[in-house]
Amino acid sequence: MILKPLFIYVLPLLLVLAVALVGGTRRLGFWLTLVLSIVLTPIGGFLAAMISGSKQRKPRRKRKPPRTPIPTAESDQADGGRG
């Protein structure tokens, strides 16, 4: 009798959150999958997330290397002609 509230309240909540986390990696996203899991049951939300396909990832831009200062005549005079 003690486990009855666990199966009625906690387990469905955990299932809905787990399906929403799976949906966060899909095109539907976390929040829409969460709502669908509540409305359609976790099985329906999971199926909708799987059918939606994976997210399209944008290619990462390569960072430019930092610019090195170009030595000038003024910088040569500042260090006493050494170099």
C-alpha positions as CSV (number, residue, x, y, z in Angstrom):
1,M,0.0,0.0,0.0
2,I,2.9,2.3,0.5
3,L,4.1,2.0,-3.1
4,K,0.7,2.9,-4.5
5,P,1.3,6.7,-4.6
6,L,4.7,6.0,-6.2
7,F,3.1,4.3,-9.1
8,I,0.3,6.8,-9.4
9,Y,2.2,10.1,-9.2
10,V,5.9,9.7,-9.3
11,L,6.5,7.1,-12.0
12,P,4.4,8.9,-14.6
13,L,6.0,12.2,-13.8
14,L,9.5,10.7,-14.2
15,L,8.5,9.0,-17.5
16,V,7.1,12.3,-18.9
17,L,10.4,14.1,-17.9
18,A,12.5,11.3,-19.4
19,V,10.6,11.5,-22.7
20,A,10.9,15.3,-22.7
21,L,14.7,15.0,-22.2
22,V,14.8,12.7,-25.3
23,G,12.7,15.2,-27.1
24,G,15.2,17.9,-26.3
25,T,17.6,16.3,-28.8
26,R,14.9,16.1,-31.5
27,R,13.3,18.7,-33.7
28,L,10.2,19.0,-31.5
29,G,12.4,20.2,-28.6
30,F,12.0,19.7,-24.8
31,W,8.8,21.8,-24.1
32,L,6.7,20.5,-27.0
33,T,7.6,16.9,-26.3
34,L,6.8,17.6,-22.6
35,V,3.3,18.9,-23.5
36,L,2.7,16.0,-26.0
37,S,3.8,13.5,-23.3
38,I,1.3,14.9,-20.9
39,V,-1.5,15.0,-23.5
40,L,-0.8,11.7,-25.4
41,T,0.8,9.8,-22.5
42,P,4.6,9.2,-22.4
43,I,4.3,6.5,-25.1
44,G,2.7,8.9,-27.6
45,G,5.1,11.7,-26.7
46,F,8.0,9.4,-27.3
47,L,6.7,8.2,-30.6
48,A,6.1,11.8,-31.7
49,A,9.7,12.8,-30.7
50,M,11.1,9.8,-32.6
51,I,9.1,10.5,-35.7
52,S,10.2,14.2,-35.7
53,G,13.8,13.4,-36.5
54,S,17.0,14.7,-35.0
55,K,18.0,18.4,-34.8
56,Q,19.9,20.0,-37.6
57,R,23.2,21.2,-36.2
58,K,24.7,24.3,-37.5
59,P,28.4,23.9,-38.5
60,R,30.7,25.6,-36.1
61,R,32.7,28.5,-37.4
62,K,36.4,28.2,-37.0
63,R,37.9,30.9,-34.8
64,K,40.6,33.1,-36.4
65,P,44.0,32.9,-34.7
66,P,44.9,36.0,-32.7
67,R,46.7,38.6,-34.7
68,T,50.3,39.2,-33.8
69,P,51.5,42.8,-33.8
70,I,53.6,43.8,-36.8
71,P,57.0,45.2,-35.7
72,T,57.4,48.9,-36.7
73,A,60.3,51.3,-36.7
74,E,58.9,52.9,-33.6
75,S,58.9,49.7,-31.6
76,D,62.5,49.0,-32.7
77,Q,63.6,52.4,-31.3
78,A,61.6,51.9,-28.1
79,D,63.6,48.8,-27.2
80,G,67.0,50.5,-27.8
81,G,67.7,49.0,-31.2
82,R,68.0,45.5,-29.8
83,G,66.4,42.7,-31.6
